[in-house]
């Protein structure tokens, strides 16, 4: 049995989970990998820090290059997070001829193609199953068992923080700020939750998924996106009355050679499988031309679920070391397509519009007439009287282009009977 030595960069939540799995389940892992996998060195910020995990002090170091330049170490596992430092360490590791496993979605989304090319030039692997949806093996599934499919659509809940917050707002009638605080207390949200609640984290993951599914790179910065910070309890209540749940969705669809993509809070019909995905769980709904519809569900974050995905990649690397498997295991996992896709971003969508309208005769009809004049048809409308001068009026609109909607809303808001547009949300159709 061969020996495989691992250098671990980072001993945070995912690092601890990875360490626990590799040590506690070492016997089974040895059988599956035909290797004795040892953690030789671990990068930490403070060797003397008290930890809630029993790790030999003599394998800890504060010098990343003591690990990267160690000729005895075969695999570097990068679990630091962030972009610049992680990118530097991953690049240096690949150039030194070491295989790399990472859970870093930001690095893969921004520098993935460059790093994959460096890996290919040095005949080493760069694997990143844990970069999307934690413990759900979506990347492996798309690259291996499902690789014979032309993917048509991917829709997912890929951020556990926002899904937890929206679930608490829906199930327990919480305000956004209260639900966010609870998510932070339970460790589902960071002290600074901006990347999660503004949709940046989901955009990184969507970039990776589109690369694998459609073979094109879309910069996460240009993905149309909106976070959940403006979602109110009222929106969630109205959505429920119309038969929908509110979820932050990351979606991409190949429609006749035009790739449409987005990260938006979206009303999901109660009958759709994604509507029942709650709390910190993630799920991905995929359509392939051969396999049809599939849904993957599980914990999208956390020490052990994400560590599970990291260890799976380490085992895949270990199987290749000392063999010719690199010739059949792609170091460049993205199926770059020859057929060009037109990157269109937003597409037609159904919309939920929440107005605050003066409680006066004919106001509702004037709004409806303006939508009709702009070629927008109405599926449902609800008006709720609150005993106040201004009342909420909610429309569910049939599919329309966003520019048509914006033109209609610009005209509607010029009228004195419309006091405010409270919310504009997509509806999954």
C-alpha positions in Angstrom: 0.0 0.0 0.0 1.4 3.4 -1.0 1.9 6.3 1.4 0.3 9.6 0.5 1.2 12.7 2.5 -1.2 15.7 2.8 -0.5 19.3 3.7 -3.5 21.1 5.1 -3.7 24.9 4.6 -6.1 26.0 7.3 -7.7 24.5 10.4 -11.0 26.4 10.6 -14.4 24.8 10.5 -13.8 22.9 7.2 -10.2 22.1 8.1 -11.3 20.5 11.3 -14.0 18.5 9.6 -11.5 17.3 7.0 -8.9 16.4 9.7 -11.5 14.5 11.7 -12.8 12.4 8.7 -9.3 11.6 7.5 -8.2 10.4 11.0 -11.4 8.8 12.3 -12.3 7.0 9.1 -8.7 6.2 8.1 -9.2 2.4 7.7 -12.1 2.7 5.3 -10.4 5.5 3.4 -7.3 3.4 3.0 -9.3 0.6 1.5 -11.0 2.9 -1.0 -7.8 4.8 -2.0 -5.4 1.8 -1.7 -3.2 4.3 0.2 -2.2 5.2 3.7 -3.1 8.9 3.8 -1.2 10.9 6.5 -1.6 14.6 7.3 2.0 15.7 7.5 1.7 19.4 8.1 -1.1 21.9 8.9 -0.9 25.7 8.3 -2.4 27.7 11.2 -2.2 31.4 12.2 -1.1 30.6 15.8 0.6 27.3 16.8 -0.1 27.9 20.5 -3.8 28.6 20.1 -6.2 26.5 22.2 -8.3 24.3 19.9 -11.4 22.1 20.3 -9.7 19.4 18.3 -6.8 17.2 19.3 -4.0 17.8 16.8 -0.3 17.0 17.4 1.5 20.3 17.9 4.6 19.2 16.0 2.7 19.1 12.7 1.5 22.7 13.0 3.3 25.6 11.2 2.7 29.2 10.5 4.7 29.1 7.2 2.7 28.0 4.2 5.9 27.5 2.1 7.2 25.0 4.6 4.3 22.8 3.4 4.3 23.8 -0.3 8.1 23.3 -0.7 8.2 20.0 1.3 9.2 17.3 -1.3 7.6 14.6 0.9 4.1 16.1 0.6 2.0 14.9 -2.3 -1.3 16.8 -1.9 -2.1 20.3 -0.8 -5.6 20.9 0.7 -6.4 24.6 0.6 -9.1 25.6 3.1 -8.2 29.2 3.9 -11.0 31.1 2.1 -10.5 34.5 0.5 -9.0 35.0 -3.0 -5.5 36.6 -3.1 -3.6 34.5 -0.6 -5.3 31.3 -1.5 -4.7 31.9 -5.2 -1.0 32.5 -4.5 -0.7 29.2 -2.5 -2.7 27.1 -5.0 -0.6 28.4 -7.9 2.7 27.8 -6.2 1.6 24.3 -5.2 0.6 23.3 -8.7 3.8 24.8 -10.1 5.8 22.7 -7.6 4.2 19.6 -8.9 1.7 19.0 -6.1 -1.9 18.0 -6.5 -4.4 20.5 -5.0 -7.8 20.0 -3.4 -9.8 23.1 -2.5 -13.2 24.2 -1.2 -12.6 27.8 -2.3 -15.4 28.8 -4.6 -14.2 32.4 -4.9 -10.8 31.3 -6.2 -12.2 28.8 -8.6 -14.8 31.2 -9.9 -12.2 34.0 -10.5 -9.0 32.1 -11.4 -10.2 28.5 -12.1 -9.3 28.4 -15.8 -5.8 29.7 -15.3 -5.2 27.3 -12.4 -6.6 24.3 -14.3 -4.2 25.1 -17.2 -1.3 25.3 -14.8 -2.4 21.9 -13.3 -2.5 20.4 -16.8 1.0 21.7 -17.7 2.4 20.1 -14.6 0.4 16.9 -14.9 -1.3 17.3 -11.5 -4.9 17.5 -10.4 -6.9 20.5 -9.1 -10.1 19.2 -7.6 -12.8 21.3 -6.0 -16.0 19.3 -5.3 -16.5 21.2 -2.0 -16.6 24.6 -3.8 -20.3 24.2 -4.6 -23.1 22.9 -2.3 -20.9 21.5 0.5 -21.5 17.8 0.9 -23.6 17.4 -2.2 -21.5 15.7 -4.9 -22.8 17.8 -7.8 -19.6 18.5 -9.6 -18.5 14.8 -9.6 -22.0 13.8 -10.8 -22.0 16.2 -13.7 -18.4 15.4 -14.8 -18.6 11.6 -14.5 -22.0 9.7 -14.4 -23.8 12.6 -16.2 -21.1 13.6 -18.6 -22.9 12.1 -21.6 -25.7 14.7 -21.2 -26.2 18.0 -22.9 -27.4 20.0 -19.9 -30.4 22.2 -20.5 -31.0 23.9 -17.2 -29.6 24.2 -13.6 -31.6 25.8 -10.8 -30.4 25.7 -7.3 -30.5 26.8 -3.7 -26.7 27.0 -3.2 -26.4 29.2 -0.1 -27.4 27.8 3.2 -27.3 31.2 5.0 -30.0 32.8 2.9 -32.1 29.7 2.8 -32.0 29.5 6.6 -33.0 33.2 7.0 -35.9 32.9 4.5 -37.1 29.7 6.2 -37.3 31.4 9.6 -39.1 34.4 8.1 -41.6 32.0 6.5 -42.1 29.3 9.1 -41.6 31.4 12.3 -42.8 34.8 11.1 -39.5 36.5 11.9 -38.3 39.8 10.5 -35.2 39.7 8.4 -32.9 41.2 11.0 -34.0 38.7 13.7 -33.6 35.7 11.4 -30.1 36.9 10.4 -29.1 37.3 14.0 -30.3 33.8 14.8 -28.4 32.5 11.8 -25.2 34.1 13.1 -25.8 32.7 16.6 -26.1 29.2 15.1 -23.0 29.6 13.0 -24.9 29.5 9.6 -24.0 33.2 8.9 -20.7 35.0 9.2 -20.2 38.1 11.4 -20.2 40.0 8.1 -22.9 38.2 6.0 -22.7 40.5 3.0 -21.3 38.0 0.5 -24.2 35.6 1.4 -27.2 37.9 1.7 -26.3 40.0 -1.3 -26.0 36.9 -3.6 -22.2 37.1 -4.2 -21.5 33.7 -2.8 -24.3 32.1 -5.0 -22.9 33.9 -8.1 -19.4 32.4 -7.5 -21.0 28.9 -7.4 -23.2 29.6 -10.4 -20.0 30.5 -12.4 -18.5 27.1 -11.5 -21.7 25.2 -12.4 -22.0 27.0 -15.8 -18.4 26.2 -16.6 -18.9 22.5 -16.0 -22.4 22.2 -17.5 -22.1 24.5 -20.5 -18.4 24.9 -21.0 -18.3 28.7 -20.9 -16.9 31.1 -18.4 -19.1 33.8 -17.1 -17.5 36.3 -14.7 -19.4 36.3 -11.5 -19.4 40.1 -11.5 -21.6 40.2 -14.6 -24.2 37.7 -13.4 -27.5 39.6 -12.8 -28.1 39.3 -9.1 -30.0 40.6 -6.1 -29.8 39.6 -2.5 -32.5 39.0 0.2 -32.0 42.1 2.3 -35.1 43.8 1.0 -37.4 40.8 1.5 -40.2 41.6 4.0 -42.5 39.4 6.0 -45.3 40.8 3.9 -43.7 39.5 0.7 -43.4 36.0 2.2 -47.0 36.1 3.4 -48.4 37.2 0.0 -46.2 34.6 -1.7 -47.7 31.9 0.5 -51.3 33.1 -0.3 -50.5 32.8 -4.0 -49.1 29.3 -3.5 -45.4 30.1 -3.5 -42.3 29.9 -1.3 -39.5 32.5 -1.5 -36.0 31.2 -2.2 -32.8 32.7 -3.3 -32.1 30.8 -6.6 -29.1 30.6 -8.8 -30.2 29.5 -12.3 -28.8 29.0 -15.8 -30.7 27.8 -18.9 -29.5 27.0 -22.4 -32.4 28.1 -24.6 -31.6 27.4 -28.3 -28.0 28.5 -28.0 -28.7 31.4 -25.7 -27.4 31.0 -22.1 -29.6 32.8 -19.6 -28.4 33.1 -16.0 -29.3 34.9 -12.7 -29.1 35.0 -8.9 -32.4 36.3 -7.6 -34.9 35.9 -4.8 -37.6 34.0 -6.5 -41.2 32.8 -5.8 -41.1 29.0 -6.2 -44.4 27.1 -6.7 -45.3 24.9 -3.7 -45.4 21.9 -6.1 -41.8 22.4 -7.2 -39.2 20.2 -5.3 -37.1 23.2 -4.4 -40.0 24.7 -2.4 -39.6 22.1 0.3 -35.8 22.7 0.8 -35.5 24.5 4.2 -33.1 25.9 6.7 -29.4 25.4 5.9 -30.0 22.7 3.3 -29.0 23.1 -0.4 -30.5 21.6 -3.5 -29.9 21.5 -7.2 -32.5 20.8 -9.9 -30.9 19.7 -13.2 -32.3 18.9 -16.6 -30.2 16.8 -19.0 -31.3 15.8 -22.5 -30.7 12.1 -21.7 -31.3 11.7 -18.0 -34.2 14.1 -17.8 -34.8 15.8 -14.4 -32.7 15.2 -11.4 -32.6 16.8 -7.9 -29.6 16.7 -5.5 -30.3 17.6 -1.9 -28.2 17.8 1.3 -26.3 20.0 3.6 -24.6 22.8 1.6 -22.2 23.9 4.3 -20.7 23.0 7.7 -17.6 21.4 9.0 -18.3 17.7 8.4 -20.5 17.9 5.2 -17.9 20.1 3.4 -15.1 18.1 4.9 -16.7 15.0 3.4 -16.5 16.5 -0.1 -12.9 17.5 0.5 -11.9 14.0 1.6 -13.6 12.5 -1.5 -11.3 14.6 -3.7 -8.3 13.6 -1.6 -9.2 10.0 -2.2 -9.6 10.6 -5.9 -6.1 12.2 -6.0 -4.6 9.4 -3.9 -5.8 6.8 -6.4 -4.0 8.6 -9.2 -0.6 8.9 -7.5 1.9 6.4 -8.8 -0.4 5.3 -11.6 -1.3 6.2 -15.2 -4.7 7.4 -14.1 -3.8 11.0 -14.9 -4.2 10.0 -18.5 -7.9 9.2 -18.0 -8.7 11.5 -15.1 -8.9 15.0 -16.5 -6.8 17.7 -14.9 -9.0 20.2 -16.8 -12.5 19.2 -15.7 -14.4 21.7 -17.7 -15.9 20.4 -21.0 -15.1 23.5 -23.2 -17.7 23.4 -26.0 -16.9 24.3 -29.5 -20.4 25.7 -30.1 -20.6 29.3 -28.9 -23.3 30.2 -26.6 -24.8 33.7 -26.6 -24.5 35.0 -23.1 -27.8 36.9 -22.5 -28.1 37.1 -18.8 -31.7 37.9 -17.8 -34.5 36.3 -19.8 -38.2 36.5 -19.9 -39.8 35.8 -16.5 -43.0 35.9 -14.6 -42.9 38.6 -11.9 -44.4 39.4 -8.5 -45.0 43.2 -8.0 -46.1 44.6 -4.7 -47.4 48.2 -4.9 -48.6 50.6 -2.2 -51.7 52.2 -3.8 -54.0 54.9 -2.7 -57.4 53.4 -1.6 -59.5 55.2 -4.1 -62.0 54.1 -6.8 -60.4 53.0 -10.1 -56.8 52.8 -8.9 -56.6 49.1 -9.4 -58.0 49.3 -12.9 -55.6 52.0 -13.9 -52.6 49.9 -12.9 -54.0 46.9 -14.8 -54.8 49.0 -17.9 -51.2 50.3 -18.0 -49.8 46.7 -17.8 -52.1 45.8 -20.7 -51.0 48.8 -22.8 -47.4 47.5 -22.5 -48.3 44.0 -23.6 -48.1 42.5 -20.1 -50.8 40.1 -19.1 -51.8 39.5 -15.5 -52.1 36.0 -13.9 -53.4 37.0 -10.4 -54.0 40.1 -8.4 -54.7 40.6 -4.7 -55.7 43.8 -2.8 -55.6 43.9 1.0 -57.3 46.7 2.9 -55.6 47.7 6.1 -57.9 50.4 7.2 -55.4 53.0 6.0 -55.3 55.5 3.2 -52.7 53.4 1.2 -53.2 49.7 0.7 -50.9 46.9 -0.7 -51.8 45.6 -4.1 -49.9 42.5 -5.4 -49.8 41.3 -9.0 -48.4 38.1 -10.4 -47.6 38.8 -14.1 -47.2 36.3 -16.9 -43.8 36.0 -18.6 -42.5 39.3 -19.9 -39.1 40.9 -20.7 -37.7 43.0 -18.0 -37.4 46.1 -20.2 -41.2 45.9 -20.9 -41.8 45.6 -17.2 -39.6 48.6 -16.4 -41.3 50.7 -19.0 -44.7 49.9 -17.6 -43.6 50.6 -14.0 -42.1 53.9 -15.0 -45.5 55.0 -16.4 -47.4 53.6 -13.4 -45.3 55.4 -10.9 -46.0 58.7 -12.6 -49.6 58.5 -11.4 -50.4 59.9 -8.0 -52.5 56.9 -7.0 -49.3 54.7 -6.8 -47.3 55.7 -3.7 -44.5 53.1 -3.9 -43.3 49.9 -5.5 -42.5 47.8 -2.5 -41.1 44.7 -4.2 -40.2 43.3 -7.6 -39.5 39.6 -7.5 -39.1 36.9 -10.1 -41.5 33.9 -10.2 -40.3 30.5 -11.3 -42.4 29.2 -14.1 
